[in-house]
Amino acid sequence: MSAVPSDQRPHPPLGTYLSLAGFSPTALSIALGARLRSLRTAAGVSAKEAAAEIGCSEAKISRLERGQSPPLAGDVSCLMRRYGAIAELETACELARRANEPGWWEEFGQVVPPWFDKFLGLQEAAELIRTYEVQLVPGLLQTEEYAYAVTVSGVPLAGPEEVRARVGLRKRRQELLHRSFSPKLWAVVDWAVLHRPLGSEGLMRRQLAHLIEMSSSPNIKLQVLPPDCLAIGTPVTLLRFGLPDLPDVVYLEHPTGANYIDKPEDTAQYRSMLDHLSMAALSPAQTLDELKKTVRGIR
């Protein structure tokens, strides 16, 4: 993976984003916003002047450039003309239109809170997903029955229909690991995750067997943090996209929402933390042995 910071790599043509398989509306909004910001800066246009061009507030320009506000094709057309980027105007407008298309997760809208919607879109477009879990098997690697047990335990007031929807959403998310252009998943889980009882012993045996099977996939790297290592108490997910218009994003979930961190100086610290955890963890081969040993120990 390139050691060159994303903001120092050359920007690919905007048309590149139209041809990328699996690129989500969320990622397109961020990529287009980042390009508009770089074009505005290069043209010497202030945020105030850009706002006046399309009759909005500077705050909206900021949200647009950070991918936090849906880009309207009309606004994008005006801004691209103001920045002198006529050659890519039509492409930018097409990106804006695609960025406003609904993601597949819209069908699960009743169980997708606004703060989680962005994560689903980013995960779809990621080239690399690095995650550390201290309590549970990572969602992308959970069996259906394990996910059901997690949902029933974690959302005790949920009715049967909501539970089915939440489990269905998790199963649908897992499909990205099996597509031809799947991202790489690098997961480190705490040792306690393998030994924490959840449901019946049979459920845990089948979940661990699933981890053994999934760890053989070429796009999945699984490591277990041994019990003699100090575990960090907060789950962390870092998403990398491989294109300079999309910076690394760190996702930190908490009971009532989530934080998204994308400043390079901040994401670098989390990347360093994940590097430290992976070096302290068992190797993938040792992890496989530990999984098999644990399965044999479940009667």
PLY file of the C-alpha trace (Angstrom):
ply
format ascii 1.0
element vertex 299
property float x
property float y
property float z
element edge 298
property int vertex1
property int vertex2
end_header
0.00 0.00 0.00
1.33 3.39 -0.94
3.09 5.36 1.75
2.33 8.63 -0.03
-0.28 10.64 1.90
-3.60 10.75 0.07
-3.59 14.55 -0.20
-0.24 14.44 -2.03
-1.22 11.86 -4.66
-2.47 13.08 -8.05
-6.22 13.21 -8.43
-7.62 10.70 -10.94
-10.03 11.93 -13.62
-13.54 12.32 -12.22
-14.74 9.75 -14.73
-12.79 7.14 -12.77
-15.45 7.21 -10.07
-18.20 6.43 -12.58
-16.49 3.20 -13.59
-15.70 1.84 -10.13
-17.79 -1.22 -9.34
-19.60 -1.07 -6.02
-18.98 2.62 -5.43
-21.82 3.82 -3.23
-23.73 7.13 -3.35
-22.12 8.05 -0.02
-18.61 7.62 -1.39
-19.49 9.50 -4.57
-20.71 12.46 -2.50
-17.44 12.57 -0.60
-15.29 12.17 -3.71
-17.17 14.88 -5.60
-17.11 17.21 -2.59
-13.38 16.78 -2.18
-12.82 17.53 -5.86
-14.97 20.66 -5.67
-12.91 21.84 -2.70
-9.60 21.28 -4.52
-10.90 23.03 -7.67
-12.18 25.98 -5.64
-8.85 26.34 -3.88
-6.91 26.08 -7.14
-9.14 28.73 -8.74
-8.60 31.12 -5.81
-12.32 31.27 -5.04
-13.32 31.73 -1.39
-16.07 29.71 0.25
-18.06 32.95 0.55
-17.76 33.59 -3.20
-18.74 29.99 -3.97
-21.79 30.33 -1.72
-22.83 33.51 -3.50
-22.49 31.72 -6.86
-25.27 29.24 -5.98
-27.16 31.38 -3.48
-26.46 29.44 -0.31
-24.58 29.79 2.96
-20.87 29.14 3.49
-21.93 26.36 5.85
-23.63 24.58 2.95
-20.46 24.86 0.85
-18.55 23.29 3.73
-21.06 20.44 4.00
-21.01 19.95 0.24
-17.22 19.78 0.13
-17.14 17.27 3.00
-19.75 15.05 1.36
-22.23 15.77 4.14
-24.82 17.44 1.93
-26.34 15.83 -1.21
-24.81 17.49 -4.27
-27.39 18.92 -6.66
-26.46 18.73 -10.34
-27.46 22.38 -10.89
-25.24 23.61 -8.06
-22.36 21.45 -9.22
-22.70 22.79 -12.77
-22.55 26.41 -11.56
-19.55 25.75 -9.33
-17.61 23.84 -11.98
-18.13 26.74 -14.41
-17.02 29.24 -11.76
-13.87 27.21 -11.14
-13.10 26.95 -14.85
-13.39 23.15 -14.83
-15.48 22.93 -18.01
-13.78 19.74 -19.27
-15.19 17.66 -16.41
-18.48 19.53 -15.99
-20.71 16.83 -17.50
-18.95 14.10 -15.55
-19.32 16.03 -12.30
-23.05 16.51 -12.90
-23.46 12.79 -13.59
-21.62 12.05 -10.33
-24.02 14.39 -8.53
-27.01 12.56 -9.96
-25.63 9.15 -8.96
-24.73 10.43 -5.51
-28.43 11.10 -4.93
-29.51 7.57 -5.83
-30.70 5.46 -2.87
-28.36 2.80 -1.48
-29.52 -0.81 -1.14
-29.86 -0.26 2.61
-32.84 2.03 2.07
-35.05 -1.07 2.15
-33.95 -1.53 5.76
-34.71 2.09 6.64
-36.72 1.16 9.72
-33.60 -0.22 11.44
-30.91 2.04 9.94
-30.43 5.18 12.06
-29.11 8.29 10.27
-25.69 7.99 11.88
-25.25 4.42 10.57
-26.37 5.19 7.02
-23.04 6.86 6.23
-21.05 3.88 7.51
-22.94 1.46 5.27
-22.21 3.62 2.24
-18.53 3.98 3.07
-18.11 0.28 3.80
-19.52 -0.56 0.37
-16.80 1.52 -1.32
-13.85 0.57 0.90
-10.77 -1.12 -0.51
-9.63 -2.18 2.96
-11.64 -2.62 6.16
-9.56 -2.85 9.33
-11.46 -3.56 12.51
-10.82 -4.38 16.14
-13.54 -5.97 18.28
-13.39 -6.50 22.01
-16.89 -7.82 22.79
-18.35 -9.63 19.78
-17.45 -11.34 16.53
-17.23 -8.61 13.84
-20.58 -8.13 12.15
-19.24 -9.09 8.72
-18.21 -12.49 10.10
-21.26 -13.37 12.19
-23.48 -16.33 11.40
-27.19 -15.66 11.13
-27.99 -17.33 14.46
-25.17 -15.50 16.23
-26.43 -12.20 14.79
-29.93 -13.10 16.00
-28.64 -13.76 19.53
-26.67 -10.50 19.51
-29.74 -8.55 18.39
-32.09 -10.10 20.93
-29.58 -9.42 23.71
-28.54 -5.95 22.55
-31.98 -4.64 21.61
-34.22 -6.28 24.23
-37.29 -4.19 23.36
-37.20 -5.09 19.66
-40.15 -7.08 18.39
-39.82 -10.14 16.11
-40.18 -8.08 12.93
-37.47 -5.62 13.95
-35.14 -8.45 14.97
-35.61 -10.11 11.57
-34.93 -6.80 9.82
-31.74 -6.19 11.81
-30.44 -9.68 11.12
-31.41 -9.33 7.45
-29.45 -6.09 7.24
-26.38 -7.80 8.67
-26.65 -10.67 6.21
-27.01 -8.21 3.32
-23.93 -6.31 4.47
-21.89 -9.52 4.43
-22.44 -9.97 0.70
-19.67 -7.47 -0.07
-17.09 -10.04 1.11
-18.18 -12.49 -1.58
-18.42 -10.27 -4.64
-15.74 -10.29 -7.35
-14.48 -6.83 -6.33
-14.66 -7.47 -2.59
-12.63 -5.38 -0.13
-9.95 -6.85 2.10
-11.08 -7.41 5.68
-8.39 -7.37 8.37
-9.95 -8.12 11.74
-8.36 -8.39 15.18
-10.61 -9.74 17.91
-9.94 -10.02 21.62
-9.40 -13.54 22.97
-12.49 -13.17 25.18
-14.71 -12.96 22.08
-14.05 -16.63 21.34
-14.86 -17.72 24.87
-17.75 -15.46 25.78
-20.90 -17.62 25.79
-23.68 -16.30 23.61
-26.66 -18.58 23.20
-26.11 -22.32 23.19
-22.81 -24.16 22.94
-23.90 -25.41 19.53
-24.37 -21.81 18.38
-20.85 -20.88 19.48
-19.39 -24.01 17.90
-21.00 -23.17 14.57
-19.88 -19.52 14.83
-16.28 -20.50 15.44
-16.44 -23.05 12.60
-17.66 -20.20 10.39
-14.66 -18.10 11.41
-12.37 -20.98 10.49
-14.01 -21.21 7.07
-13.97 -17.47 6.44
-10.33 -17.09 7.49
-9.35 -19.25 4.52
-10.65 -16.60 2.10
-7.83 -14.69 0.37
-9.45 -11.32 1.16
-9.84 -12.01 4.91
-7.13 -11.76 7.54
-8.21 -12.74 11.05
-6.12 -12.43 14.22
-6.86 -13.04 17.88
-5.37 -10.91 20.64
-4.12 -13.35 23.32
-5.26 -13.03 26.95
-1.88 -11.80 28.19
-2.18 -8.65 26.04
-3.90 -5.52 27.29
-7.11 -5.11 25.31
-8.37 -1.70 24.27
-11.94 -1.29 25.43
-13.40 0.43 22.36
-14.12 -1.21 19.00
-12.48 0.61 16.09
-13.03 0.36 12.34
-10.78 2.06 9.79
-11.87 2.28 6.15
-9.40 2.88 3.33
-10.44 3.62 -0.24
-7.27 3.80 -2.28
-8.13 7.07 -4.07
-6.90 10.52 -2.97
-10.34 12.16 -3.07
-11.44 9.74 -0.35
-9.36 9.97 2.84
-9.19 7.19 5.39
-12.17 7.23 7.75
-12.24 5.91 11.32
-15.63 4.82 12.60
-16.27 4.78 16.35
-19.70 3.57 17.40
-21.30 4.22 20.79
-24.77 3.37 22.19
-26.49 6.50 20.89
-24.58 7.24 17.69
-21.16 7.22 16.06
-18.17 9.44 15.35
-16.51 9.67 11.94
-12.88 10.81 11.94
-11.18 11.73 8.68
-8.44 14.23 9.52
-5.15 12.60 8.43
-3.36 13.43 11.68
-6.13 11.72 13.66
-6.63 8.67 11.45
-2.85 8.13 11.51
-3.03 7.63 15.29
-5.78 5.03 14.96
-3.89 3.30 12.16
-0.84 3.13 14.44
-3.00 1.66 17.21
-4.36 -1.01 14.86
-0.81 -1.77 13.71
0.22 -2.26 17.35
-2.72 -4.56 18.02
-1.99 -6.68 14.94
1.65 -7.06 15.95
0.65 -8.12 19.48
-2.01 -10.53 18.20
-1.54 -14.14 17.16
-0.61 -14.58 13.53
-3.37 -15.74 11.15
-1.96 -19.29 11.29
-1.80 -19.23 15.09
-5.31 -17.78 15.16
-6.56 -20.69 13.05
-5.00 -23.12 15.53
-6.62 -21.27 18.44
-10.01 -21.39 16.73
-9.74 -25.12 16.10
-8.61 -25.72 19.69
-11.53 -23.72 21.03
-14.03 -25.59 18.86
-12.70 -28.92 20.13
-13.14 -27.67 23.70
-16.86 -27.02 23.21
-18.82 -30.15 24.02
0 1
1 2
2 3
3 4
4 5
5 6
6 7
7 8
8 9
9 10
10 11
11 12
12 13
13 14
14 15
15 16
16 17
17 18
18 19
19 20
20 21
21 22
22 23
23 24
24 25
25 26
26 27
27 28
28 29
29 30
30 31
31 32
32 33
33 34
34 35
35 36
36 37
37 38
38 39
39 40
40 41
41 42
42 43
43 44
44 45
45 46
46 47
47 48
48 49
49 50
50 51
51 52
52 53
53 54
54 55
55 56
56 57
57 58
58 59
59 60
60 61
61 62
62 63
63 64
64 65
65 66
66 67
67 68
68 69
69 70
70 71
71 72
72 73
73 74
74 75
75 76
76 77
77 78
78 79
79 80
80 81
81 82
82 83
83 84
84 85
85 86
86 87
87 88
88 89
89 90
90 91
91 92
92 93
93 94
94 95
95 96
96 97
97 98
98 99
99 100
100 101
101 102
102 103
103 104
104 105
105 106
106 107
107 108
108 109
109 110
110 111
111 112
112 113
113 114
114 115
115 116
116 117
117 118
118 119
119 120
120 121
121 122
122 123
123 124
124 125
125 126
126 127
127 128
128 129
129 130
130 131
131 132
132 133
133 134
134 135
135 136
136 137
137 138
138 139
139 140
140 141
141 142
142 143
143 144
144 145
145 146
146 147
147 148
148 149
149 150
150 151
151 152
152 153
153 154
154 155
155 156
156 157
157 158
158 159
159 160
160 161
161 162
162 163
163 164
164 165
165 166
166 167
167 168
168 169
169 170
170 171
171 172
172 173
173 174
174 175
175 176
176 177
177 178
178 179
179 180
180 181
181 182
182 183
183 184
184 185
185 186
186 187
187 188
188 189
189 190
190 191
191 192
192 193
193 194
194 195
195 196
196 197
197 198
198 199
199 200
200 201
201 202
202 203
203 204
204 205
205 206
206 207
207 208
208 209
209 210
210 211
211 212
212 213
213 214
214 215
215 216
216 217
217 218
218 219
219 220
220 221
221 222
222 223
223 224
224 225
225 226
226 227
227 228
228 229
229 230
230 231
231 232
232 233
233 234
234 235
235 236
236 237
237 238
238 239
239 240
240 241
241 242
242 243
243 244
244 245
245 246
246 247
247 248
248 249
249 250
250 251
251 252
252 253
253 254
254 255
255 256
256 257
257 258
258 259
259 260
260 261
261 262
262 263
263 264
264 265
265 266
266 267
267 268
268 269
269 270
270 271
271 272
272 273
273 274
274 275
275 276
276 277
277 278
278 279
279 280
280 281
281 282
282 283
283 284
284 285
285 286
286 287
287 288
288 289
289 290
290 291
291 292
292 293
293 294
294 295
295 296
296 297
297 298
